[in-house]
Amino acid sequence: MQARWLSDAKSRALLEQHSPERTLLPTKCTSATKSIVLPVVRRNGALMMSTMNRSVAAAGLLFAVAAGCVGTPAPGEQRARDDLEQIRSAYRPGDAAPTLPSLTAATPLGDYLRFAILKNPRVEAAYYAWAASVEGITAVRSLPDPRLTFQADITRMLEALMPGLMMDFPGPGKLAAAGAAAAQQSQAGYFGFEQAILRTAVAVKTAYYRLHFLEDSLRVQRATLVLLDDLEQLAQSQNAAGRVSLQDVLRAQIEQEQVKTQIENLDDSRGALRAELKAALGLGPTDAAPPIPATFESSPDAESADALLQTALAKNPGLRQMEADVRAAEAMLGLARKSGVPDFTLGIEADVKASPVMVRPSASMTLPIWRDKIAAEIARAQADKRAAEARLSAEQVTIAADLASMLFMYRESRRDIDLLSQRLIPKGRQSLEAARPAYSTGRSGFLDVLDAQRQLLMFEMSLIDARTRRELALTALSSTIAGIPPAGSPVLPTSEPNPAPPITEPRR
């Protein structure tokens, strides 16, 4: 028996020539995209479809129906996709980096932060991890792929030919629970992206402040070196006049050498700090080093402890990520409780060899009889949920403790700044100014002058250290603890995504 696809009259005539006892009549099977011409065979005056063509037609029809199916979105899936699209349009439009701000010595700190957020590969990795978790929602909540089956009964000849379609259906509620868990896991992925933004901002600010106060330290040390040079000349003149010994000159020179070494060390550390800033900006080893900002932007004073705590509980991405983990664990617990619900398989086969065609429906279901296994799955899900809740409570406790520590550092640095700038440094200058003429007239020794100079240097360096601690404490309070991203960051509004439930008090 011959069976071919017929597309024109020439092919049909050729078949009739080789099979004169058969008459082939074209029959069309029309789909949305094309028409397929199938041969129909008339044997001994009876019209029947070729067995092979009927098998192909049945399988093609089943595949065409199945290929156009889409699943039902899980709760929160569309919202997650909308959130992802909103961030993509600002952060990676068309999966390409947007135009980066140009960096010069006059560039404000805000542009440095925006450059780093858009360029840093750690932020990009967190973004694509979140995007992958959003796409994973669809995969988890979808039905298993249908299966095309094929059976045949063969003795000396083909007795039966049965193409078919089989479909698995998880028990009621299982896909919805799995999709809900995946949606909450995607929420956790978003907050991981926010955390990467905040960590990058902290790294940029830390390098920025340390570079600025490095320049202040160098300025103070160089001024001290000039002062020591004047003291050395004064000691030499006093020694030439026979009023003091050579020991005063040597003391001044020893002090000068120590300050010169400090200047060299500080100047050498500039390269390490510039490398830190370069890494925080996301620049590679072959990229040019960024310019050091010429202007300094101080952080505004901190809010009250209560206001910062409320902001942290509402916005901190680490907390909100753990809240999403708790909700995901709750959804997984719901899924585990459905372990005792059977899954189903439905199918249909058609014996295209029979005339008339014989259809064979089939159905099967799983038997969840292993009660210990079901109980273990539920217990494991409950343990995972309790562990997630404990981690959330622990993080709340940690944030409260970090908040208290950073507020203390901030208040301490402010007190030190006030003490040093308003009282100690002015008095230290007065002491040095009084010691120098006294040494010239012989009313005091060189050690008195040297002690006054050392004390003034210590006060000035302590002031720089206190200002550095203030800026770093404010950075930690606003970014690490409160979770406030820099202005212009590609983040969702405060109410997005999916408002979290109220946070419970930390466990005692």
N, C-alpha and C positions, 0 to 999 in steps of 0.2 A: 504494500500500500504506500502511495506517495502522499506527502502532505507538505505544502510550501506556502509561504506568505505571497499573496498575489497583489501586485501593485499596478499592473497594466494588462491590457488585452493580449500583448505578445506573450507574456509569461503564462497566461491562462491557456492560450492556444497550444503552447509548447507542452503543457501538462496533458492536454486532451490528446495530443498526438501520441504521447508515450503511454497513455492509459485510455484506449478507445472505449472500454466498457464502462467508463465513469464519466459523469457529467459534473463539472465543477461550477458551482454558482457562488459568486462573491457575497459575503455578508460582512457588514461593518460593525465594529465595536467602538463606539465613539466615546472619547474621554474629553477632559477639559482642554487638552493640548493637541491631540492628534487623533486621527482615525486609523484603525488597524483593519485591514482586510483579511478575513479568514476564509479558507476554502471549506465549502460544504460538499460532501460526497453523496452522490445518488448511486446506490448499488441495488441492482435488481428492482429498480423502480421505487425504492424506499429511501427517503431523505434522512441522512444522519450526519452529525458533525464528526470530523476526524477526532479520534480519541486524544491524540497528542495536542491538537489545537484547543480542544475543550479544557484540557488540563492547564495549558498555558493561560488561556483566557480566564479560568477560575482563579488561578494564582495571581495573575496580573490585576484582576478586579479587587481581590482581597488586599493586595499590597497598596493599590491606589487609594482604597478607602482608609487603610491604616496610616498611610504616609501623610495624610492631611489632618491628622488629629493633633489637638493641643490639650494640655492638661488644665486642671483648675488651679488658679494661683492660691498659694497658701496664705493664711492671715499674715499681713505685714509684708508680703513679697513685693507687691507693687509699690508700697511706700519705700521699701529699701531700694528699689530700682530708681525711683524718683530722686531719692537722696543721693544716690551714686551719680546720676546724671547731673544734678545740681553742682556737686563737687567737681565732676569731670570738666564741666564747662569753664570753671575757673582755674583748676589746677593742671589738667592735662587735656585741653581741647583737641580732639582728634588724636589722642594718645601721643601728643607732641608737647614739649615744654613751651610755655608761653614766653613772651619777650621778657628778659630779665632786666632789672634796673642796672644802669651803669654805675660803677663804683669809682669814686674819686676821694681825695682827702676831705672834700667838702660835703660828701654824701651823708645825709642824716642817718641816725641809727635805725630808724624805721625801714629805710631802703635796704640796709644790710640784712635786717631780719627777713624782709620779704624775699631778697635774693636767696638767702639760705634755705628758706622753706620751699621755694620752687626748685632749687638746685640739688639740695642734699639727697644723696641716694637712699639714706635710711628712711626719710619721709616717703620717698617714692616706693620703696619696698613695702612699707606699711599700707600705702594707698592701694597697691595692686593686690596685696593680701586681702584687704577688705573687699575689693572688687571681685576676687575669686570666691569669697564667702557668699557674696550676694548671688553670683551665678550658681553657686552650689545649692541654693534654696530650690531652684527649679528641678535640679537633678534628684534631690531627695524626695520631693513631694510627688514626683511623676510615677505613673504606673509602669511596671516592667514592660519591656518591649514585647509585642505579640510574636508568636512563633508560627512560621509556615511549616506545615508538616506534609509528608508524602509517604504513602504506603501503597503496596502492590501485592496482589496474590498471584503467584506464578506457579503453574504446573508445567505442562508441555507448552503451554501458551499463556498469554496474559489473561488472567481471569478477572481481575479487578484492579482498578487504578484510582486511588483516593487521595487527592490533594486536600488540604484542610488548613484551618487556622486555630491556634490555641492562644488563650489569654489568661494571665494570672491576675488575680484581684486580691490584694492584701485585705485583711479583716477591716470592718468598718472603723473609721477613726484613726487607723494607724498612719496613713499618709499625712493626714492633717496634723497629727501630733509631731511627726518627723519634720514636716515643713515648718511648724511653729518653732521647734527647737533650732532648726537651721536659720530661721529669721532672727532669733535672738542671738545666735552665734555671730551673725553678720553685724548685729548691733555692737557686739563686743569688738569686732574687727574695726568698726568705725572709730570707736573710742581708742583703740590702739593707734590708729592714724592720728588722732588728736594728740595723744601722748607723744608721738614722734615729733610732731610740730613743736610742742612745748619743750621737749628735751633739746631740740635744735636751737630754739630761741634762748634757752638757758646757756647753752654752749657758746653761742655768739656773744651774748651779754657778758659772760664771764671773761672771755678773751678780750673783749672791748674794754671793760673796766680795768682789767689787769694791765693792759697795754697803756691806758691813760695814766694810771697811777705809777707805772714804771717810769714814764717820762717825768712825773713829779719827783720821784725818788732820785732820778739822775740829776734833775735840776738842783735839789737840795744838796746832794753829795758834791756836785761841782762847785756850788757856792761855798760849801765847807772847805773844799780844797783851796779855793782862793783865800779864804780866811786863814787857813793854816800856813799858806805861803806868806801872808802878811806877818803872822806870828813868828815864823822862822826868820824873816828879815829883821823883825824887832829884836828877837833873841840874839841874832848875830851882831846887831849894833850895840846891844847891851854887853855882849861878850867882848867886843872890840874896845869898849870903854872900860872894861875891867870890872864891871859891876856884877856880872853873873859868870858862871862857868860854862864851859862848852857843853855840858850836859843838857842845858835848856835847848840848845840848837839841835842836839841829837834827838831829844824828845819830840820836837816839832817835826823833824824829818821822819821819825818812826810813825808818827800819826799820819803824816802825808802819805807814806807808802801804804798804810792800811786803807786809807780812803781811796787811793788810786785803784787798789785791788777790788774794793767794793764797786767802784765805777765800772771796771772791766767786767766784773761778774754780772752786774745789772745790764750793761750794754750787750753782753753775750746772750742774756736771757731773752732779749727782744726777738731773736730769731726763733726761739722755741714758742713764744707767745704768738708770733705771726703765723707759725705753722699750725697752732691750735685754731686760730681764727680762719685760716685757709681751709682746714678740715671741716670746721663747723659750717662754712659756706658751701661745702660740697665740691670744692675745687680739687682736681686730681694732681698727682705729682708733677705732671708736665705743664700744668697751668701756671700762669704768672701769679706771684704772691699779691694779695690784695693790698691796696694802700692803707696806711694807718690813718684812721679818722683824725682830723686836726681839731675838731671841736668836741666838747664833752657835754653829754646830755645826762643830767642827774635824774634819778627816779623820784617821783612824788612820794610824800610821806605815806606810811601805811595807815590803813583803816583800823578801827577798833578790833579787838580780839573776837568779839561776838559777830561783827559784820563779816570778818574774814572766815570764821568758822561756818557761818551760814552759806557764804559763797562757795566754800570748799565742798560742803555737803551737797550743794546743788549742781556744781559745775565740774568738780574734779574728775577728769576722764578715767583715772584709775579706779575711783569708786564706782563710776557709772559703768565701766567695763565689768566690774564684779557683780553689779546689779543685773546686768544682762546675762552673766554666767548663771546667776541664781535662777532667772526666768527660764533660761535654756534647760537647766537641770530639772525645773518643775515640769517642763514639756516632755523631757525624756522620762520622767517618772510616770507621766500620763501614758506615754507609749509603752513603758514596761508593764503597766497594769493591763494593757491590752494583749499581753502575751498569751493569755488563755483564749483569745478570740481566734477561731480558725481562719485560714486563708483559703481562697477558692480558685479553681481553674475551670474555665469554660472553653469549649471547643466545638468545632463543627467540621465534618469531613463529607465529601461528596464522591460517590463512586461514579465517575464519568464514563466508565465502561458499560455500566448497566443502562438498559433502556426500558422504562424511563430511568432518569438519574435518581439514584438512591442517596438520601442525605442521612448522615449519622451524627447527631448531636452527642456531646459527651460533657460530663461535669465531674469534678472531684474536689475534695476539700482536705485540708490537713487536720490531723487529730492531735491537739495539744494535750497529750496525756501525761507528760512528765511534770508533775506538780512541783517537785523539788527544784527543777530548772526554772519554772515560772517564778516560784518564791524567791530564788536567788537573784533573778533579774530585777525583781521589784526591790529587794533589799539593797542591791548594788546601786540602783537609781536613787533610793532614799539616802544612802550613804553619800553619794555624789552631791545631792542637794544640800545635805547638812554640811558637808565640807565647803561647798560654795558659800553658804551662809556664814560659816565660821571665818572664811577668808575675808568676806565683806566686813564682818565685825572687827576683825584684826586690823584691816586697813583703816577703818574709821578711828580705831584707837591710835594707830600709828600717826595718822594725819593730825589728830588732836595733839599728840605729843610733839610732833615736828613743828606744829604751829606755835606751841608754847616756847620751844627752843629757839625758833627763828625770831619770834617777837622779843625774847630776851636779848638775843644778839643785836637786834635792831635798836632796842632801847639802850643797851650798854654802849653801842657805838655812838649813839647820839650824845649820851652823857660824856663819853670820852672826847668827842669832837668839841663840845662846848667847853669842857675843862681845858683842853690843850690850846684851842684857838683863842679863847677869851682870857685865860688867866696864866697858864704855864708858859706858853711860848713868849708872850710879851715880857713876863718876868725873867725868862731865860735870856732874852736879848738885853734886858737892862743889866742883868748880872754880868754878861760878857762885856758890855760896854763900860761897866764900872771896873772890871778887872784889868783891862788893857792899860788904861792910863795909870792905874795903881802899880802895875808891873813896871811901867816906864819910869816911874819916880822911885821905885824900890820899896813901896809900901806893901807889896804882895809878891808872892813867888810865881814862877812860871806854871807850877802845878795848879795854882788857883785859876789862872787863865785857861789852861788846858781843860780842867774840870768844867768850867763854865761853857767852853766850846762843845765838849762832849755832851753835856746835859742839853744844850740847845739842839744839837743834832738828834739826840734821842727823842726829844719832844716833837720835832718836825717829822721824823720818820714814824713816830707813833700816831701822829695826826693823819698821815697818809694811810697807815694801816687801818685806822678807825673809819676813815672814809671808804676804803675798799670793803671792809666788813659791812658797812651800812648798805652799800649798793648790792652786794651779794645776798645779804639777808632779804632785801626788798625784792630781788629777783626770785629768790626761792618762795617768798610769800605770795607773790602774784602769779608765778608760772607753775612751780612745782606743787604748791599747796592749794591755792585758790583755783588754779586751772584756767586762768584768763589768758587766751591766746593773744599774740600781738595784733595790732590793728591791721586790717586787710588780709588776715589769714584765710585760706580756703576751708572754712569750717561751716557747719550748719548753724542756723539760729539756735538760741538757747533752748527753745522748746522742741528741737529736733534732735535725734529721731525718736519717735514714739516715747512720749513722756514716761519717765520711770516712776514706779510707785514710791510712796514716802519711805524715807530711810529710817529704819528702826534705831533705837539707841544701842550703843555698843554693849555687848554682853559683859557683865561684871564677873 
